[in-house]
């Protein structure tokens, strides 16, 4: 299940029904029941469950550290070093954080 997708769908339903936060409702999905909450500021919060961090289970080819997780690992792409965390919430993600604006063109 896609967290961004379920938040977009929940926001669409909230706008369609003119819901104002905080309000929750249940969405039936192929991954089970998901309960998004519309917050006072209009943002949507969703509990997507427990993250999977073990490299083998994500899956990722990056080597795991303590406990087999890929957390704060080094990844070099085209000569640039990234510190990444690999996680699965049903589908694999590779996450990195930055304190500066990213000017990379994504295709």
Order of alpha helices (4+ residues) and beta strands (2+ residues): alpha-beta-beta-beta-alpha-beta-beta-beta
